[in-house]
């Protein structure tokens, strides 16, 4: 007979334990995140956990094929920079090989084309015309690194993401309302349980492939209720149909009881979002002039949420 779940264990937590193996490194990463949060919290600094990039869902135990989510990690990486500029310490939970703070500005550039080896002395020189604004960007990154304000944590698969998110939430619970969760990662809604997954590569010679997938447990509910109940939590809602966007955002707030949903439509997400709370909503829009100046919508999102987080902390005292 299966042992009953304890009263404090949610269905999502039970499913997480049942269907997703815990990576061996999770406890060590959790310890590092807890130390990071406590150090910065004690210094009076707010800490934001940013999730970024998409999740990979294996189709075989010895994975050759997988399903992926649409996300380069652009929003998470750019938001991390603006949070750092706003005085936050950042835990950056990101997909392997997704865009990264500061280096994301040069993701389309072949690094070797921007370097030159001098014949005398063997020095390597940077061609700053090939790496626009590299000097101020490098100085800012070095200052962030030297101050220990950025803690990167990497994931690849859906299973890794879910366990690391739980570990991060538990690690940040000690700093209460100083913690913010900025859940910008594109997380798969479907998966194949390990017990139902073929061990070896699926053979095309067997004919057309039919896949039955289960729903991924919703981690937002236990995060808000159990793991970090005092934290300020932001989720993202991306739709392709603008007519259902705000209704879906409000439904998420009602279901999960967190503080904010950033709602956006796929085609306009880089210039227009709606910040939805239980009481109101704010449209954030880039003007034509701002777009010409290469202002990013994430700068406005972070400014709005930082102010809301400050108000939230004041209400908790």
Secondary structure, DSSP 8 states (H G I E B T S, - for coil): ------TT--HHHHHHHHHS---TTHHHHHHHHHHHHHHHHHTT--EEEEEESB-EEESBSS-S-EEE-S--SHHHHHHHHHHHHTT-EEEEEEETTS--TTGGGGTTS-GGGGEEE-TTTT-EEE-TTTSTTHHHHHHHHHHHHHTT-EEEEEE-BHHHHHHHHHHHHHHHGGGGGGEEEEE--B--SEE--GGGSBSS---GGG-S-----EE---HHHHIIIIISTTSEEEEEEEES-GGGHHHHHHHHHHHH--SEEEEEEGGGTTTEEEEE-SS-EEEEE--HHHHHTT--HHHHHHHHHHHHHHHHHHHH-
